Amino acid sequence: MNFVADESLDAPIIAALRIEGHDVYAIHELHPQIDDEAVLKIATEQNRILLTSDKDFGELVYRLKFLSAGIVLLRIPELSNSEKASLVLLLIQTHGYKLNASFCVVKFDKVRILAL
């Protein structure tokens, strides 16, 4: 799958995704410190799912009606970086086909996927 990793995403998650063969456009590597609107625009224009820990993207797509190819919001601060990476890979294995054109919220004990 193709992803954009927001700057809030932990580097071990990006590394794990790349090891598994996913194409990850990492904002911190290519466009550090750009604003959320620009991050979302890159993801949408390249038809990539945005991976983030930043709740502001929900406001952009729901309240301000920005377009999106899909967003995965990670709300799992209690997990270690390796546990986060494993959880994201499991999410892709079990729900990958649902992530396009959806807003997915990942918590330690549940996953919620809403169509955009």
The first five atom37 places (N, CA, C, CB, O) and aatype in JSON, in Angstrom:
{
  "aatype": [12, 2, 13, 19, 0, 3, 6, 15, 10, 3, 0, 14, 9, 9, 0, 0, 10, 1, 9, 6, 7, 8, 3, 19, 18, 0, 9, 8, 6, 10, 8, 14, 5, 9, 3, 3, 6, 0, 19, 10, 11, 9, 0, 16, 6, 5, 2, 1, 9, 10, 10, 16, 15, 3, 11, 3, 13, 7, 6, 10, 19, 18, 1, 10, 11, 13, 10, 15, 0, 7, 9, 19, 10, 10, 1, 9, 14, 6, 10, 15, 2, 15, 6, 11, 0, 15, 10, 19, 10, 10, 10, 9, 5, 16, 8, 7, 18, 11, 10, 2, 0, 15, 13, 4, 19, 19, 11, 13, 3, 11, 19, 1, 9, 10, 0, 10],
  "atom_mask": [
    [1, 1, 1, 1, 1],
    [1, 1, 1, 1, 1],
    [1, 1, 1, 1, 1],
    [1, 1, 1, 1, 1],
    [1, 1, 1, 1, 1],
    [1, 1, 1, 1, 1],
    [1, 1, 1, 1, 1],
    [1, 1, 1, 1, 1],
    [1, 1, 1, 1, 1],
    [1, 1, 1, 1, 1],
    [1, 1, 1, 1, 1],
    [1, 1, 1, 1, 1],
    [1, 1, 1, 1, 1],
    [1, 1, 1, 1, 1],
    [1, 1, 1, 1, 1],
    [1, 1, 1, 1, 1],
    [1, 1, 1, 1, 1],
    [1, 1, 1, 1, 1],
    [1, 1, 1, 1, 1],
    [1, 1, 1, 1, 1],
    [1, 1, 1, 0, 1],
    [1, 1, 1, 1, 1],
    [1, 1, 1, 1, 1],
    [1, 1, 1, 1, 1],
    [1, 1, 1, 1, 1],
    [1, 1, 1, 1, 1],
    [1, 1, 1, 1, 1],
    [1, 1, 1, 1, 1],
    [1, 1, 1, 1, 1],
    [1, 1, 1, 1, 1],
    [1, 1, 1, 1, 1],
    [1, 1, 1, 1, 1],
    [1, 1, 1, 1, 1],
    [1, 1, 1, 1, 1],
    [1, 1, 1, 1, 1],
    [1, 1, 1, 1, 1],
    [1, 1, 1, 1, 1],
    [1, 1, 1, 1, 1],
    [1, 1, 1, 1, 1],
    [1, 1, 1, 1, 1],
    [1, 1, 1, 1, 1],
    [1, 1, 1, 1, 1],
    [1, 1, 1, 1, 1],
    [1, 1, 1, 1, 1],
    [1, 1, 1, 1, 1],
    [1, 1, 1, 1, 1],
    [1, 1, 1, 1, 1],
    [1, 1, 1, 1, 1],
    [1, 1, 1, 1, 1],
    [1, 1, 1, 1, 1],
    [1, 1, 1, 1, 1],
    [1, 1, 1, 1, 1],
    [1, 1, 1, 1, 1],
    [1, 1, 1, 1, 1],
    [1, 1, 1, 1, 1],
    [1, 1, 1, 1, 1],
    [1, 1, 1, 1, 1],
    [1, 1, 1, 0, 1],
    [1, 1, 1, 1, 1],
    [1, 1, 1, 1, 1],
    [1, 1, 1, 1, 1],
    [1, 1, 1, 1, 1],
    [1, 1, 1, 1, 1],
    [1, 1, 1, 1, 1],
    [1, 1, 1, 1, 1],
    [1, 1, 1, 1, 1],
    [1, 1, 1, 1, 1],
    [1, 1, 1, 1, 1],
    [1, 1, 1, 1, 1],
    [1, 1, 1, 0, 1],
    [1, 1, 1, 1, 1],
    [1, 1, 1, 1, 1],
    [1, 1, 1, 1, 1],
    [1, 1, 1, 1, 1],
    [1, 1, 1, 1, 1],
    [1, 1, 1, 1, 1],
    [1, 1, 1, 1, 1],
    [1, 1, 1, 1, 1],
    [1, 1, 1, 1, 1],
    [1, 1, 1, 1, 1],
    [1, 1, 1, 1, 1],
    [1, 1, 1, 1, 1],
    [1, 1, 1, 1, 1],
    [1, 1, 1, 1, 1],
    [1, 1, 1, 1, 1],
    [1, 1, 1, 1, 1],
    [1, 1, 1, 1, 1],
    [1, 1, 1, 1, 1],
    [1, 1, 1, 1, 1],
    [1, 1, 1, 1, 1],
    [1, 1, 1, 1, 1],
    [1, 1, 1, 1, 1],
    [1, 1, 1, 1, 1],
    [1, 1, 1, 1, 1],
    [1, 1, 1, 1, 1],
    [1, 1, 1, 0, 1],
    [1, 1, 1, 1, 1],
    [1, 1, 1, 1, 1],
    [1, 1, 1, 1, 1],
    [1, 1, 1, 1, 1],
    [1, 1, 1, 1, 1],
    [1, 1, 1, 1, 1],
    [1, 1, 1, 1, 1],
    [1, 1, 1, 1, 1],
    [1, 1, 1, 1, 1],
    [1, 1, 1, 1, 1],
    [1, 1, 1, 1, 1],
    [1, 1, 1, 1, 1],
    [1, 1, 1, 1, 1],
    [1, 1, 1, 1, 1],
    [1, 1, 1, 1, 1],
    [1, 1, 1, 1, 1],
    [1, 1, 1, 1, 1],
    [1, 1, 1, 1, 1],
    [1, 1, 1, 1, 1],
    [1, 1, 1, 1, 1]
  ],
  "atom_positions": [
    [[0.84, -1.19, 0.0], [0.0, 0.0, 0.0], [0.88, 1.24, 0.0], [-0.95, 0.0, 1.22], [2.07, 1.18, 0.31]],
    [[0.28, 2.36, -0.35], [1.0, 3.63, -0.42], [0.51, 4.55, 0.7], [0.81, 4.31, -1.81], [-0.69, 4.75, 0.89]],
    [[1.47, 5.09, 1.44], [1.15, 5.93, 2.59], [1.94, 7.23, 2.56], [1.43, 5.17, 3.88], [3.01, 7.32, 1.95]],
    [[1.4, 8.24, 3.24], [2.14, 9.42, 3.65], [2.23, 9.34, 5.17], [1.46, 10.77, 3.15], [1.22, 9.19, 5.84]],
    [[3.44, 9.44, 5.69], [3.64, 9.44, 7.14], [3.82, 10.88, 7.6], [4.87, 8.57, 7.53], [4.8, 11.54, 7.26]],
    [[2.86, 11.35, 8.39], [2.94, 12.68, 8.98], [4.15, 12.74, 9.92], [1.63, 13.03, 9.74], [4.65, 11.7, 10.37]],
    [[4.61, 13.93, 10.22], [5.76, 14.08, 11.11], [5.5, 13.52, 12.5], [6.14, 15.53, 11.22], [6.45, 13.2, 13.22]],
    [[4.24, 13.39, 12.89], [3.92, 12.86, 14.21], [4.09, 11.35, 14.3], [2.51, 13.23, 14.58], [4.03, 10.79, 15.39]],
    [[4.29, 10.7, 13.18], [4.4, 9.24, 13.16], [5.81, 8.81, 13.57], [4.06, 8.68, 11.76], [6.81, 9.37, 13.11]],
    [[5.87, 7.82, 14.43], [7.16, 7.34, 14.93], [7.96, 6.64, 13.84], [6.95, 6.4, 16.12], [7.4, 5.88, 13.05]],
    [[9.26, 6.9, 13.8], [10.14, 6.34, 12.77], [10.12, 4.81, 12.7], [11.55, 6.8, 13.01], [10.19, 4.27, 11.6]],
    [[10.02, 4.09, 13.82], [9.97, 2.62, 13.72], [8.75, 2.11, 12.95], [9.98, 2.01, 15.11], [8.8, 1.03, 12.34]],
    [[7.66, 2.85, 12.96], [6.48, 2.45, 12.18], [6.8, 2.58, 10.69], [5.24, 3.32, 12.56], [6.47, 1.69, 9.9]],
    [[7.42, 3.68, 10.32], [7.81, 3.89, 8.92], [8.75, 2.78, 8.46], [8.48, 5.28, 8.73], [8.58, 2.22, 7.39]],
    [[9.75, 2.48, 9.29], [10.71, 1.43, 8.95], [10.03, 0.08, 8.78], [11.81, 1.34, 10.02], [10.31, -0.65, 7.83]],
    [[9.12, -0.26, 9.69], [8.43, -1.55, 9.62], [7.58, -1.64, 8.36], [7.55, -1.77, 10.86], [7.53, -2.69, 7.71]],
    [[6.9, -0.56, 8.01], [6.09, -0.55, 6.79], [6.97, -0.75, 5.55], [5.32, 0.77, 6.68], [6.61, -1.52, 4.66]],
    [[8.09, -0.08, 5.51], [8.99, -0.22, 4.36], [9.56, -1.62, 4.26], [10.13, 0.81, 4.45], [9.69, -2.17, 3.17]],
    [[9.9, -2.21, 5.39], [10.42, -3.58, 5.39], [9.39, -4.54, 4.81], [10.81, -4.02, 6.82], [9.74, -5.5, 4.13]],
    [[8.13, -4.28, 5.09], [7.04, -5.13, 4.58], [6.65, -4.81, 3.14], [5.83, -4.99, 5.48], [5.71, -5.39, 2.6]],
    [[7.37, -3.88, 2.51], [7.15, -3.59, 1.1], [6.18, -2.46, 0.79], [0.0, 0.0, 0.0], [5.83, -2.25, -0.37]],
    [[5.74, -1.74, 1.81], [4.84, -0.61, 1.58], [5.64, 0.62, 1.17], [4.01, -0.32, 2.85], [6.78, 0.81, 1.6]],
    [[5.03, 1.44, 0.34], [5.65, 2.67, -0.13], [5.25, 3.79, 0.82], [5.23, 3.0, -1.61], [4.08, 4.16, 0.91]],
    [[6.23, 4.34, 1.54], [5.94, 5.36, 2.55], [6.67, 6.66, 2.2], [6.36, 4.87, 3.97], [7.89, 6.71, 2.14]],
    [[5.88, 7.7, 1.98], [6.37, 9.05, 1.74], [6.41, 9.73, 3.11], [5.45, 9.85, 0.7], [5.37, 10.11, 3.65]],
    [[7.59, 9.88, 3.65], [7.75, 10.41, 5.01], [7.95, 11.92, 4.97], [8.94, 9.73, 5.74], [8.93, 12.42, 4.43]],
    [[7.02, 12.64, 5.55], [7.07, 14.11, 5.55], [8.34, 14.62, 6.2], [5.85, 14.69, 6.26], [8.94, 15.57, 5.7]],
    [[8.77, 14.02, 7.3], [9.97, 14.52, 7.99], [11.22, 14.38, 7.13], [10.16, 13.78, 9.31], [12.2, 15.1, 7.36]],
    [[11.22, 13.48, 6.16], [12.38, 13.3, 5.28], [12.35, 14.27, 4.09], [12.43, 11.87, 4.77], [13.4, 14.71, 3.63]],
    [[11.17, 14.59, 3.61], [11.05, 15.32, 2.35], [10.58, 16.77, 2.49], [10.12, 14.6, 1.46], [11.0, 17.64, 1.73]],
    [[9.71, 17.02, 3.47], [9.15, 18.37, 3.66], [8.98, 18.67, 5.15], [7.8, 18.52, 2.92], [7.84, 18.86, 5.59]],
    [[10.04, 18.71, 5.91], [9.86, 18.92, 7.35], [9.17, 20.25, 7.65], [11.21, 18.87, 8.06], [9.42, 21.27, 7.01]],
    [[8.31, 20.19, 8.64], [7.64, 21.36, 9.21], [6.61, 22.01, 8.29], [8.65, 22.38, 9.58], [6.27, 23.17, 8.5]],
    [[6.1, 21.3, 7.28], [5.01, 21.89, 6.5], [3.71, 21.74, 7.3], [4.89, 21.19, 5.08], [3.61, 20.9, 8.19]],
    [[2.74, 22.57, 6.96], [1.49, 22.55, 7.74], [0.6, 21.37, 7.35], [0.74, 23.86, 7.54], [0.82, 20.7, 6.34]],
    [[-0.41, 21.14, 8.19], [-1.28, 19.98, 8.01], [-2.01, 20.0, 6.68], [-2.27, 19.91, 9.13], [-2.21, 18.95, 6.07]],
    [[-2.43, 21.18, 6.22], [-3.13, 21.27, 4.94], [-2.24, 20.79, 3.79], [-3.6, 22.71, 4.69], [-2.71, 20.11, 2.88]],
    [[-0.97, 21.16, 3.84], [-0.02, 20.75, 2.8], [0.23, 19.24, 2.87], [1.3, 21.51, 2.94], [0.34, 18.59, 1.83]],
    [[0.31, 18.69, 4.06], [0.49, 17.24, 4.22], [-0.7, 16.5, 3.61], [0.65, 16.86, 5.72], [-0.52, 15.54, 2.87]],
    [[-1.9, 16.96, 3.94], [-3.1, 16.32, 3.42], [-3.2, 16.46, 1.9], [-4.34, 16.92, 4.07], [-3.65, 15.54, 1.22]],
    [[-2.78, 17.59, 1.39], [-2.8, 17.8, -0.06], [-1.86, 16.82, -0.77], [-2.4, 19.26, -0.4], [-2.21, 16.25, -1.8]],
    [[-0.67, 16.63, -0.22], [0.29, 15.67, -0.8], [-0.32, 14.27, -0.81], [1.63, 15.68, -0.02], [-0.28, 13.58, -1.83]],
    [[-0.87, 13.86, 0.31], [-1.46, 12.53, 0.41], [-2.6, 12.35, -0.59], [-1.96, 12.27, 1.83], [-2.7, 11.32, -1.25]],
    [[-3.45, 13.35, -0.7], [-4.6, 13.27, -1.6], [-4.17, 13.26, -3.06], [-5.56, 14.43, -1.34], [-4.64, 12.45, -3.85]],
    [[-3.27, 14.16, -3.42], [-2.82, 14.25, -4.82], [-2.1, 12.98, -5.26], [-1.89, 15.45, -5.01], [-2.17, 12.59, -6.43]],
    [[-1.41, 12.33, -4.34], [-0.68, 11.1, -4.67], [-1.5, 9.83, -4.36], [0.64, 11.05, -3.91], [-1.0, 8.72, -4.48]],
    [[-2.75, 10.03, -3.96], [-3.66, 8.93, -3.64], [-3.04, 7.98, -2.62], [-4.04, 8.15, -4.91], [-3.01, 6.76, -2.81]],
    [[-2.53, 8.57, -1.53], [-1.89, 7.81, -0.46], [-2.71, 7.97, 0.82], [-0.41, 8.28, -0.23], [-3.33, 9.01, 1.05]],
    [[-2.71, 6.95, 1.63], [-3.37, 6.99, 2.93], [-2.44, 7.71, 3.9], [-3.73, 5.56, 3.43], [-1.25, 7.39, 3.99]],
    [[-2.98, 8.67, 4.62], [-2.2, 9.44, 5.59], [-2.17, 8.71, 6.93], [-2.78, 10.86, 5.75], [-3.22, 8.37, 7.47]],
    [[-0.98, 8.49, 7.46], [-0.79, 7.92, 8.79], [-0.36, 9.04, 9.72], [0.25, 6.75, 8.78], [0.6, 9.75, 9.42]],
    [[-1.06, 9.2, 10.84], [-0.77, 10.31, 11.73], [-1.18, 10.0, 13.17], [-1.48, 11.56, 11.24], [-1.94, 9.07, 13.43]],
    [[-0.66, 10.8, 14.08], [-1.1, 10.79, 15.47], [-1.73, 12.14, 15.81], [0.09, 10.49, 16.43], [-2.01, 12.42, 16.98]],
    [[-1.93, 12.97, 14.82], [-2.41, 14.34, 14.98], [-3.92, 14.4, 14.72], [-1.66, 15.3, 14.02], [-4.38, 14.15, 13.61]],
    [[-4.68, 14.74, 15.75], [-6.14, 14.8, 15.65], [-6.64, 15.92, 14.75], [-6.74, 14.96, 17.02], [-7.81, 15.91, 14.34]],
    [[-5.8, 16.88, 14.42], [-6.23, 18.01, 13.59], [-6.72, 17.59, 12.21], [-5.09, 19.0, 13.44], [-7.5, 18.32, 11.59]],
    [[-6.29, 16.47, 11.72], [-6.71, 16.03, 10.39], [-8.2, 15.68, 10.35], [-5.89, 14.82, 9.95], [-8.84, 15.79, 9.3]],
    [[-8.74, 15.26, 11.46], [-10.17, 15.01, 11.54], [-10.96, 16.29, 11.29], [0.0, 0.0, 0.0], [-11.98, 16.27, 10.59]],
    [[-10.51, 17.38, 11.86], [-11.17, 18.66, 11.64], [-11.07, 19.08, 10.17], [-10.55, 19.75, 12.54], [-12.02, 19.61, 9.61]],
    [[-9.91, 18.85, 9.57], [-9.73, 19.24, 8.17], [-10.7, 18.5, 7.25], [-8.3, 18.99, 7.73], [-11.27, 19.1, 6.34]],
    [[-10.88, 17.21, 7.45], [-11.73, 16.45, 6.52], [-13.21, 16.51, 6.88], [-11.29, 15.0, 6.49], [-14.05, 16.47, 5.99]],
    [[-13.54, 16.61, 8.15], [-14.95, 16.61, 8.53], [-15.55, 18.01, 8.61], [-15.13, 15.91, 9.84], [-16.6, 18.26, 8.04]],
    [[-14.88, 18.91, 9.32], [-15.46, 20.26, 9.48], [-15.16, 21.16, 8.29], [-14.93, 20.91, 10.75], [-16.04, 21.89, 7.82]],
    [[-13.92, 21.1, 7.8], [-13.52, 21.99, 6.71], [-13.67, 21.35, 5.32], [-12.1, 22.42, 6.91], [-13.43, 22.01, 4.31]],
    [[-14.04, 20.08, 5.27], [-14.37, 19.37, 4.02], [-13.21, 19.22, 3.04], [-15.49, 20.08, 3.33], [-13.41, 19.24, 1.83]],
    [[-11.98, 19.08, 3.57], [-10.83, 18.8, 2.71], [-10.98, 17.39, 2.15], [-9.49, 18.95, 3.49], [-11.53, 16.5, 2.8]],
    [[-10.51, 17.19, 0.93], [-10.52, 15.87, 0.33], [-9.41, 15.01, 0.95], [-10.35, 15.96, -1.2], [-8.4, 15.53, 1.43]],
    [[-9.61, 13.7, 0.92], [-8.61, 12.78, 1.45], [-8.74, 11.43, 0.78], [-8.75, 12.65, 2.97], [-9.85, 10.99, 0.46]],
    [[-7.61, 10.78, 0.56], [-7.6, 9.41, 0.05], [-7.78, 8.39, 1.17], [-6.29, 9.13, -0.71], [-7.97, 7.2, 0.92]],
    [[-7.73, 8.87, 2.4], [-7.87, 8.03, 3.59], [-6.92, 8.49, 4.67], [0.0, 0.0, 0.0], [-5.82, 8.97, 4.39]],
    [[-7.35, 8.34, 5.91], [-6.54, 8.76, 7.05], [-6.6, 7.67, 8.11], [-7.02, 10.12, 7.63], [-7.67, 7.14, 8.42]],
    [[-5.44, 7.34, 8.67], [-5.36, 6.45, 9.82], [-4.8, 7.28, 10.97], [-4.47, 5.18, 9.53], [-3.65, 7.73, 10.93]],
    [[-5.62, 7.47, 12.0], [-5.24, 8.24, 13.18], [-4.88, 7.27, 14.29], [-6.38, 9.2, 13.63], [-5.73, 6.5, 14.76]],
    [[-3.63, 7.3, 14.72], [-3.15, 6.41, 15.78], [-3.28, 7.1, 17.13], [-1.7, 5.99, 15.53], [-2.67, 8.14, 17.36]],
    [[-4.08, 6.51, 18.01], [-4.29, 7.04, 19.36], [-3.8, 5.98, 20.36], [-5.8, 7.4, 19.62], [-4.57, 5.46, 21.16]],
    [[-2.5, 5.69, 20.29], [-1.93, 4.59, 21.08], [-0.63, 5.02, 21.79], [-1.65, 3.37, 20.17], [0.4, 4.35, 21.64]],
    [[-0.66, 6.12, 22.54], [0.58, 6.59, 23.18], [1.13, 5.64, 24.23], [0.34, 7.94, 23.81], [2.31, 5.71, 24.57]],
    [[0.28, 4.74, 24.74], [0.72, 3.84, 25.81], [1.58, 2.68, 25.31], [-0.49, 3.29, 26.53], [2.17, 1.96, 26.11]],
    [[1.65, 2.5, 23.99], [2.42, 1.4, 23.43], [3.85, 1.82, 23.1], [1.73, 0.87, 22.19], [4.12, 2.99, 22.84]],
    [[4.74, 0.85, 23.12], [6.13, 1.11, 22.68], [6.14, 1.27, 21.17], [7.09, -0.06, 23.13], [5.16, 0.93, 20.5]],
    [[7.23, 1.78, 20.64], [7.33, 1.96, 19.19], [7.21, 0.64, 18.44], [8.65, 2.64, 18.83], [6.57, 0.59, 17.38]],
    [[7.8, -0.42, 18.95], [7.69, -1.71, 18.26], [6.27, -2.25, 18.33], [8.67, -2.73, 18.88], [5.8, -2.87, 17.37]],
    [[5.58, -2.02, 19.44], [4.18, -2.45, 19.54], [3.29, -1.65, 18.59], [3.68, -2.29, 20.99], [2.37, -2.2, 17.99]],
    [[3.57, -0.36, 18.46], [2.82, 0.48, 17.51], [3.02, -0.03, 16.08], [3.26, 1.96, 17.61], [2.06, -0.16, 15.32]],
    [[4.26, -0.32, 15.74], [4.55, -0.82, 14.39], [3.83, -2.13, 14.13], [6.07, -1.0, 14.2], [3.26, -2.31, 13.05]],
    [[3.85, -3.04, 15.08], [3.16, -4.32, 14.93], [1.65, -4.12, 14.78], [3.45, -5.23, 16.12], [1.01, -4.79, 13.98]],
    [[1.1, -3.2, 15.54], [-0.34, -2.93, 15.46], [-0.73, -2.34, 14.11], [-0.76, -1.98, 16.58], [-1.78, -2.69, 13.56]],
    [[0.1, -1.45, 13.57], [-0.19, -0.87, 12.25], [-0.12, -1.95, 11.18], [0.81, 0.28, 11.93], [-0.97, -1.99, 10.29]],
    [[0.87, -2.82, 11.24], [0.97, -3.91, 10.26], [-0.23, -4.86, 10.37], [2.28, -4.69, 10.47], [-0.74, -5.33, 9.35]],
    [[-0.67, -5.13, 11.57], [-1.85, -5.97, 11.76], [-3.1, -5.28, 11.21], [-2.05, -6.3, 13.25], [-3.95, -5.92, 10.6]],
    [[-3.2, -3.99, 11.43], [-4.32, -3.21, 10.88], [-4.38, -3.36, 9.36], [-4.2, -1.72, 11.26], [-5.45, -3.57, 8.8]],
    [[-3.23, -3.25, 8.71], [-3.19, -3.35, 7.25], [-3.58, -4.76, 6.8], [-1.77, -2.99, 6.73], [-4.3, -4.92, 5.82]],
    [[-3.11, -5.76, 7.52], [-3.45, -7.15, 7.17], [-4.95, -7.41, 7.31], [-2.68, -8.12, 8.05], [-5.54, -8.07, 6.45]],
    [[-5.54, -6.9, 8.37], [-6.94, -7.24, 8.64], [-7.95, -6.27, 8.03], [-7.16, -7.3, 10.11], [-9.07, -6.67, 7.73]],
    [[-7.56, -5.01, 7.86], [-8.51, -3.99, 7.39], [-8.0, -3.18, 6.2], [-8.84, -3.06, 8.51], [-8.62, -2.19, 5.83]],
    [[-6.88, -3.59, 5.6], [-6.27, -2.8, 4.54], [-7.22, -2.39, 3.44], [0.0, 0.0, 0.0], [-7.16, -1.25, 2.96]],
    [[-8.08, -3.3, 3.02], [-9.01, -3.0, 1.93], [-10.04, -1.93, 2.31], [-9.73, -4.27, 1.51], [-10.67, -1.35, 1.43]],
    [[-10.21, -1.66, 3.6], [-11.18, -0.67, 4.06], [-10.57, 0.73, 4.27], [-11.81, -1.13, 5.36], [-11.31, 1.69, 4.49]],
    [[-9.27, 0.85, 4.19], [-8.61, 2.09, 4.57], [-8.71, 3.19, 3.52], [-7.17, 1.83, 4.85], [-8.66, 4.38, 3.86]],
    [[-8.87, 2.83, 2.26], [-9.02, 3.85, 1.23], [-10.34, 4.58, 1.43], [-8.96, 3.21, -0.19], [-11.37, 3.97, 1.7]],
    [[-10.29, 5.91, 1.29], [-11.48, 6.76, 1.41], [-12.2, 6.57, 2.75], [-12.46, 6.47, 0.27], [-13.42, 6.58, 2.82]],
    [[-11.42, 6.38, 3.81], [-12.01, 6.25, 5.14], [-11.17, 7.01, 6.16], [-12.14, 4.76, 5.54], [-10.03, 7.39, 5.91]],
    [[-11.78, 7.22, 7.32], [-11.09, 7.8, 8.46], [-11.06, 6.71, 9.51], [-11.8, 9.13, 8.99], [-12.1, 6.31, 10.05]],
    [[-9.87, 6.22, 9.8], [-9.7, 5.1, 10.72], [-9.02, 5.59, 12.0], [-8.87, 3.96, 10.05], [-7.97, 6.22, 11.95]],
    [[-9.64, 5.29, 13.14], [-9.06, 5.63, 14.43], [-8.63, 4.34, 15.1], [-10.07, 6.43, 15.32], [-9.43, 3.43, 15.3]],
    [[-7.34, 4.27, 15.44], [-6.78, 3.07, 16.04], [-6.47, 3.37, 17.5], [-5.51, 2.59, 15.28], [-5.66, 4.25, 17.81]],
    [[-7.12, 2.63, 18.39], [-6.82, 2.69, 19.81], [-6.3, 1.33, 20.23], [-8.08, 3.1, 20.65], [-6.39, 0.36, 19.47]],
    [[-5.78, 1.26, 21.44], [-5.19, 0.01, 21.93], [-6.17, -1.15, 21.84], [-4.72, 0.18, 23.37], [-5.79, -2.26, 21.46]],
    [[-7.42, -0.9, 22.18], [-8.38, -1.99, 22.28], [-9.45, -2.02, 21.19], [-9.05, -1.92, 23.59], [-10.33, -2.88, 21.22]],
    [[-9.38, -1.07, 20.22], [-10.39, -1.1, 19.15], [-9.96, -0.27, 17.95], [-11.72, -0.6, 19.67], [-9.08, 0.59, 18.03]],
    [[-10.62, -0.59, 16.85], [-10.42, 0.13, 15.6], [-11.77, 0.6, 15.11], [-9.71, -0.75, 14.53], [-12.73, -0.17, 15.08]],
    [[-11.86, 1.87, 14.74], [-13.11, 2.42, 14.21], [-12.81, 2.96, 12.82], [-13.7, 3.55, 15.16], [-11.9, 3.76, 12.64]],
    [[-13.59, 2.5, 11.83], [-13.38, 2.92, 10.44], [-14.66, 3.57, 9.95], [-12.98, 1.71, 9.53], [-15.73, 2.95, 9.94]],
    [[-14.54, 4.83, 9.53], [-15.68, 5.59, 9.04], [-15.42, 5.99, 7.59], [-15.94, 6.84, 9.92], [-14.32, 6.43, 7.26]],
    [[-16.41, 5.85, 6.75], [-16.27, 6.26, 5.36], [-16.19, 7.78, 5.29], [-17.46, 5.74, 4.5], [-16.85, 8.48, 6.05]],
    [[-15.36, 8.28, 4.37], [-15.27, 9.73, 4.17], [-16.26, 10.17, 3.11], [-13.84, 10.14, 3.75], [-16.34, 11.35, 2.79]]
  ]
}
